Amino acid sequence: MVFWLILAAVIFIIAASGIKIIRPFEKGLVERLGKYRRDANPGLQFIIPFIERMVKVDLRETVIDVPPQEVITKDNVVVTVDAIIYYQITDAFRVVYNVSNFEIAAIKLAQTNLRNVIGEMELDQTLTSRERINVTLREVLDEATDKWGVKVTRVEIKKIDPPQDIMDAMSKQMKAERTKRAVILEAEGYKQSEITKAEGDKMSAILQAEGQSESIKRVAEANKFKLIAEAEGQANATINVFKAIHEGDPTKDVIAIRYLDALKQIADGKANKVFLPFESSAMLSSLGSMAEIFKDGKDSSSVNEKESKK
């Protein structure tokens, strides 16, 4: 009885070892007596114990970390470079039977091509051309691993470290470049400030000159208007006087008296000499005649008075 129980347990264990479960992201390869027999798809699969063997292959995208290595650039500078490789298995059969250890092969291949790619570039290009290095490495690795049933989806350079003395020199260069840019910007700012100030002074002088010109123009127009108004007033006054004189029809005696008044005003000054116009002789003769008339009139009146007394 015990024997049959033990035999049943052994048969159950052997049968259970022939049951395999393949997950959705896996692919199974079944070998019978060391020879490839068939593919096993995701799900429940059965194999013959001790005769068949199943190898599971992960089809998900996987990452390989490439260890840091020293690489010499085109200008003979030693830099330390490391990278990351993203790949995905597309053919489980080839990745198992065409390469013994894909990860080690991919790492060695990536290191070799890193030396080739960076060795053709100078240090400055290496530091500024990461995308170019990534694309070149991806194309080379994808082509080389195609026969292994692997698709290299992306290659990323993690870091590129130059030697410490190069980094110190680059730091000094960058500091000098920043100082240079700061000086240039400061000079440009000062230049722009002076230009703006000069333009402001220029506009101020122009506006001031225009203001003075407009002020002089308006003052001149005001003086012109004043002189015109005064001239018109004097002209109207002269015309009115002339009309009044002619309408009044003055005698020569009245004119002579007014002339004497004018001569009095002329002589009422600080000058030692007084120049009389030529026409004054005729006026004086008229005055003499008037004086004789007054004298004759006075003598005749005195004679009449004497006769009346007699």
VEXKOL-852039 format. One record per residue (C-alpha): residue number from 1; residue in one letter; y, z, x. Coordinates in nm, 2 decimals. Each point is the difference from the previous one (the first is absolute). Layout:
N
- NUM, A, Y, Z, X
...
***
This chain:
310
- 1, M, 0.00, 0.00, 0.00
- 2, V, 0.24, 0.09, 0.28
- 3, F, -0.09, -0.32, 0.18
- 4, W, 0.10, -0.21, -0.30
- 5, L, 0.33, 0.18, -0.03
- 6, I, 0.08, -0.05, 0.36
- 7, L, -0.10, -0.37, -0.02
- 8, A, 0.22, -0.05, -0.31
- 9, A, 0.29, 0.16, 0.18
- 10, V, -0.04, -0.22, 0.30
- 11, I, -0.03, -0.31, -0.22
- 12, F, 0.32, 0.11, -0.19
- 13, I, 0.19, 0.04, 0.33
- 14, I, -0.11, -0.33, 0.13
- 15, A, 0.09, -0.17, -0.32
- 16, A, 0.34, 0.17, -0.01
- 17, S, 0.08, -0.12, 0.35
- 18, G, -0.03, -0.35, -0.13
- 19, I, 0.29, 0.05, -0.25
- 20, K, 0.34, -0.09, 0.14
- 21, I, 0.35, 0.02, -0.17
- 22, I, 0.26, -0.24, 0.13
- 23, R, 0.37, 0.08, -0.08
- 24, P, 0.25, -0.26, -0.13
- 25, F, 0.17, -0.04, 0.34
- 26, E, -0.33, -0.04, 0.19
- 27, K, -0.24, -0.29, 0.07
- 28, G, -0.37, 0.06, 0.08
- 29, L, -0.22, -0.20, 0.24
- 30, V, -0.38, 0.04, -0.05
- 31, E, -0.23, -0.06, 0.29
- 32, R, -0.38, -0.02, -0.04
- 33, L, -0.20, 0.07, 0.31
- 34, G, 0.31, -0.06, 0.22
- 35, K, 0.10, -0.33, -0.16
- 36, Y, 0.29, -0.07, -0.23
- 37, R, -0.13, -0.02, -0.36
- 38, R, 0.29, 0.00, -0.25
- 39, D, 0.34, 0.14, -0.09
- 40, A, 0.03, 0.30, -0.22
- 41, N, 0.30, 0.02, -0.25
- 42, P, 0.16, 0.32, -0.12
- 43, G, -0.21, 0.20, -0.24
- 44, L, -0.36, 0.14, 0.00
- 45, Q, -0.23, -0.18, 0.25
- 46, F, -0.37, 0.05, 0.09
- 47, I, -0.16, -0.07, 0.33
- 48, I, -0.36, 0.04, 0.12
- 49, P, -0.02, 0.32, 0.20
- 50, F, -0.11, -0.03, 0.37
- 51, I, 0.01, -0.38, -0.04
- 52, E, 0.36, -0.08, -0.09
- 53, R, 0.32, 0.15, 0.13
- 54, M, 0.35, -0.03, -0.15
- 55, V, 0.33, -0.01, 0.21
- 56, K, 0.32, 0.08, -0.19
- 57, V, 0.32, -0.17, 0.10
- 58, D, 0.35, 0.13, -0.11
- 59, L, 0.21, -0.29, -0.13
- 60, R, 0.33, 0.20, -0.03
- 61, E, 0.30, -0.06, 0.23
- 62, T, -0.04, 0.21, 0.31
- 63, V, 0.23, 0.11, 0.28
- 64, I, -0.07, 0.00, 0.37
- 65, D, 0.22, 0.19, 0.24
- 66, V, 0.04, -0.18, 0.33
- 67, P, 0.04, 0.25, 0.29
- 68, P, 0.32, -0.01, 0.21
- 69, Q, -0.02, -0.22, 0.31
- 70, E, 0.23, -0.11, 0.28
- 71, V, 0.12, -0.36, -0.02
- 72, I, 0.22, -0.19, 0.26
- 73, T, 0.28, -0.21, -0.15
- 74, K, 0.13, -0.33, 0.13
- 75, D, 0.27, 0.18, 0.20
- 76, N, -0.26, 0.23, 0.17
- 77, V, 0.07, 0.31, -0.21
- 78, V, -0.29, 0.23, -0.09
- 79, V, 0.01, 0.10, -0.37
- 80, T, -0.25, 0.21, -0.20
- 81, V, -0.10, -0.17, -0.33
- 82, D, -0.23, 0.10, -0.28
- 83, A, -0.06, -0.16, -0.34
- 84, I, -0.18, 0.02, -0.33
- 85, I, -0.23, -0.26, -0.14
- 86, Y, -0.07, -0.04, -0.38
- 87, Y, -0.31, -0.20, -0.08
- 88, Q, -0.24, -0.07, -0.29
- 89, I, -0.36, -0.12, 0.01
- 90, T, -0.06, -0.32, -0.19
- 91, D, -0.36, -0.08, 0.10
- 92, A, -0.23, 0.30, 0.03
- 93, F, -0.28, -0.21, 0.15
- 94, R, 0.20, -0.13, 0.29
- 95, V, 0.17, 0.33, 0.08
- 96, V, -0.34, 0.16, 0.03
- 97, Y, -0.19, -0.27, 0.18
- 98, N, 0.27, -0.18, 0.20
- 99, V, 0.15, 0.30, 0.18
- 100, S, -0.16, 0.32, 0.10
- 101, N, 0.32, 0.23, -0.03
- 102, F, 0.29, -0.17, -0.17
- 103, E, 0.25, 0.28, 0.06
- 104, I, -0.05, 0.02, 0.37
- 105, A, 0.01, -0.38, 0.03
- 106, A, 0.32, -0.02, -0.21
- 107, I, 0.17, 0.27, 0.22
- 108, K, -0.09, -0.17, 0.32
- 109, L, 0.12, -0.34, -0.14
- 110, A, 0.33, 0.15, -0.11
- 111, Q, 0.06, 0.16, 0.34
- 112, T, -0.07, -0.32, 0.18
- 113, N, 0.23, -0.20, -0.23
- 114, L, 0.28, 0.26, 0.03
- 115, R, 0.00, -0.05, 0.37
- 116, N, 0.02, -0.38, -0.05
- 117, V, 0.28, 0.01, -0.26
- 118, I, 0.22, 0.26, 0.16
- 119, G, -0.06, -0.14, 0.35
- 120, E, 0.18, -0.32, -0.11
- 121, M, 0.31, 0.19, -0.12
- 122, E, 0.27, 0.19, 0.19
- 123, L, 0.07, 0.37, -0.07
- 124, D, 0.30, -0.06, -0.23
- 125, Q, -0.19, -0.26, -0.20
- 126, T, -0.30, 0.24, -0.03
- 127, L, 0.22, 0.28, -0.14
- 128, T, 0.18, -0.23, -0.25
- 129, S, -0.29, -0.23, -0.10
- 130, R, -0.26, 0.23, -0.16
- 131, E, -0.04, -0.23, -0.30
- 132, R, -0.07, -0.29, 0.22
- 133, I, -0.26, 0.20, 0.20
- 134, N, -0.16, 0.12, -0.33
- 135, V, -0.03, -0.35, -0.14
- 136, T, -0.14, -0.15, 0.32
- 137, L, -0.26, 0.28, 0.04
- 138, R, -0.11, -0.04, -0.36
- 139, E, -0.05, -0.37, 0.03
- 140, V, -0.20, 0.03, 0.32
- 141, L, -0.22, 0.29, -0.13
- 142, D, -0.05, -0.17, -0.34
- 143, E, -0.12, -0.32, 0.17
- 144, A, -0.23, 0.19, 0.25
- 145, T, -0.16, 0.22, -0.27
- 146, D, -0.05, -0.27, -0.26
- 147, K, -0.36, -0.06, 0.13
- 148, W, -0.07, 0.37, -0.04
- 149, G, 0.08, -0.02, -0.37
- 150, V, 0.32, 0.21, 0.03
- 151, K, 0.35, -0.08, -0.12
- 152, V, 0.28, 0.16, 0.20
- 153, T, 0.27, 0.07, -0.26
- 154, R, 0.27, 0.16, 0.22
- 155, V, 0.08, 0.12, 0.35
- 156, E, 0.28, 0.25, 0.07
- 157, I, 0.14, 0.11, 0.33
- 158, K, 0.05, 0.38, -0.02
- 159, K, 0.21, 0.05, 0.31
- 160, I, 0.11, -0.17, 0.33
- 161, D, 0.09, 0.26, 0.26
- 162, P, 0.17, -0.12, 0.32
- 163, P, 0.00, 0.22, 0.32
- 164, Q, 0.23, 0.30, 0.00
- 165, D, 0.24, -0.15, 0.26
- 166, I, 0.03, -0.32, -0.21
- 167, M, 0.07, 0.21, -0.31
- 168, D, 0.27, 0.19, 0.19
- 169, A, 0.16, -0.33, 0.12
- 170, M, -0.02, -0.14, -0.35
- 171, S, 0.16, 0.32, -0.14
- 172, K, 0.29, -0.03, 0.25
- 173, Q, 0.03, -0.37, -0.08
- 174, M, 0.02, 0.08, -0.37
- 175, K, 0.25, 0.28, 0.06
- 176, A, 0.21, -0.24, 0.21
- 177, E, -0.02, -0.27, -0.27
- 178, R, 0.10, 0.25, -0.27
- 179, T, 0.29, 0.11, 0.22
- 180, K, 0.10, -0.36, 0.05
- 181, R, -0.01, -0.07, -0.37
- 182, A, 0.20, 0.31, -0.07
- 183, V, 0.27, -0.10, 0.25
- 184, I, 0.01, -0.35, -0.14
- 185, L, 0.03, 0.12, -0.35
- 186, E, 0.27, 0.24, 0.10
- 187, A, 0.19, -0.28, 0.18
- 188, E, -0.04, -0.22, -0.30
- 189, G, 0.12, 0.27, -0.23
- 190, Y, 0.31, 0.06, 0.23
- 191, K, 0.06, -0.37, 0.01
- 192, Q, -0.02, -0.04, -0.37
- 193, S, 0.22, 0.31, -0.05
- 194, E, 0.27, -0.15, 0.24
- 195, I, -0.02, -0.33, -0.18
- 196, T, 0.03, 0.16, -0.34
- 197, K, 0.29, 0.21, 0.13
- 198, A, 0.18, -0.31, 0.15
- 199, E, -0.05, -0.19, -0.32
- 200, G, 0.14, 0.30, -0.19
- 201, D, 0.30, 0.01, 0.23
- 202, K, 0.04, -0.37, -0.04
- 203, M, -0.01, 0.01, -0.37
- 204, S, 0.24, 0.30, 0.00
- 205, A, 0.25, -0.19, 0.22
- 206, I, -0.03, -0.30, -0.22
- 207, L, 0.05, 0.20, -0.32
- 208, Q, 0.29, 0.18, 0.16
- 209, A, 0.16, -0.32, 0.11
- 210, E, -0.05, -0.15, -0.34
- 211, G, 0.15, 0.31, -0.16
- 212, Q, 0.30, -0.02, 0.23
- 213, S, 0.04, -0.37, -0.06
- 214, E, -0.01, 0.06, -0.38
- 215, S, 0.24, 0.29, 0.04
- 216, I, 0.25, -0.22, 0.20
- 217, K, -0.05, -0.28, -0.25
- 218, R, 0.08, 0.22, -0.29
- 219, V, 0.30, 0.17, 0.18
- 220, A, 0.13, -0.35, 0.09
- 221, E, -0.04, -0.11, -0.36
- 222, A, 0.18, 0.31, -0.12
- 223, N, 0.29, -0.06, 0.25
- 224, K, 0.01, -0.36, -0.11
- 225, F, 0.02, 0.10, -0.36
- 226, K, 0.27, 0.26, 0.08
- 227, L, 0.21, -0.25, 0.20
- 228, I, -0.04, -0.26, -0.28
- 229, A, 0.10, 0.26, -0.26
- 230, E, 0.30, 0.11, 0.21
- 231, A, 0.10, -0.36, 0.06
- 232, E, -0.03, -0.08, -0.37
- 233, G, 0.20, 0.31, -0.08
- 234, Q, 0.27, -0.09, 0.25
- 235, A, 0.01, -0.36, -0.12
- 236, N, 0.03, 0.12, -0.37
- 237, A, 0.27, 0.24, 0.10
- 238, T, 0.19, -0.27, 0.19
- 239, I, -0.04, -0.24, -0.29
- 240, N, 0.13, 0.27, -0.24
- 241, V, 0.30, 0.08, 0.22
- 242, F, 0.07, -0.37, 0.04
- 243, K, -0.01, -0.04, -0.37
- 244, A, 0.21, 0.30, -0.06
- 245, I, 0.26, -0.12, 0.24
- 246, H, 0.02, -0.34, -0.14
- 247, E, -0.01, 0.12, -0.36
- 248, G, 0.28, 0.26, 0.08
- 249, D, 0.22, -0.27, 0.16
- 250, P, 0.16, 0.23, 0.25
- 251, T, 0.34, -0.09, 0.16
- 252, K, 0.07, -0.03, 0.36
- 253, D, 0.17, 0.34, 0.00
- 254, V, -0.31, 0.18, -0.12
- 255, I, -0.21, -0.19, 0.25
- 256, A, 0.24, 0.10, 0.28
- 257, I, -0.02, 0.37, -0.11
- 258, R, -0.38, -0.01, 0.00
- 259, Y, 0.01, -0.17, 0.34
- 260, L, 0.21, 0.28, 0.14
- 261, D, -0.24, 0.26, -0.13
- 262, A, -0.28, -0.19, 0.18
- 263, L, 0.21, 0.00, 0.32
- 264, K, 0.05, 0.37, -0.03
- 265, Q, -0.38, 0.05, -0.02
- 266, I, -0.04, -0.23, 0.30
- 267, A, 0.26, 0.19, 0.21
- 268, D, -0.15, 0.34, -0.10
- 269, G, -0.24, 0.02, 0.29
- 270, K, -0.03, 0.11, 0.36
- 271, A, 0.07, -0.34, 0.15
- 272, N, 0.31, -0.04, 0.22
- 273, K, 0.05, -0.36, -0.11
- 274, V, -0.01, -0.16, -0.34
- 275, F, -0.04, -0.38, -0.04
- 276, L, 0.16, -0.14, -0.30
- 277, P, -0.12, -0.33, -0.15
- 278, F, 0.22, -0.31, 0.02
- 279, E, 0.07, 0.00, -0.37
- 280, S, 0.19, 0.34, 0.03
- 281, S, 0.32, -0.17, 0.12
- 282, A, 0.04, -0.18, -0.33
- 283, M, -0.08, 0.32, -0.18
- 284, L, 0.26, 0.19, 0.20
- 285, S, 0.26, -0.27, -0.07
- 286, S, -0.07, 0.05, -0.37
- 287, L, 0.06, 0.37, 0.04
- 288, G, 0.33, -0.07, 0.18
- 289, S, 0.11, -0.21, -0.29
- 290, M, -0.09, 0.27, -0.24
- 291, A, 0.19, 0.25, 0.20
- 292, E, 0.31, -0.23, 0.00
- 293, I, -0.03, -0.03, -0.38
- 294, F, -0.02, 0.38, -0.04
- 295, K, 0.31, 0.04, 0.24
- 296, D, 0.21, -0.26, -0.19
- 297, G, -0.09, 0.17, -0.32
- 298, K, 0.11, 0.33, 0.14
- 299, D, 0.34, -0.13, 0.13
- 300, S, 0.08, -0.17, -0.33
- 301, S, -0.07, 0.32, -0.19
- 302, S, 0.23, 0.20, 0.23
- 303, V, 0.29, -0.26, -0.04
- 304, N, -0.03, 0.03, -0.38
- 305, E, 0.01, 0.37, 0.02
- 306, K, 0.32, -0.01, 0.20
- 307, E, 0.17, -0.24, -0.24
- 308, S, -0.08, 0.22, -0.29
- 309, K, 0.16, 0.30, 0.17
- 310, K, 0.32, -0.19, 0.05
***
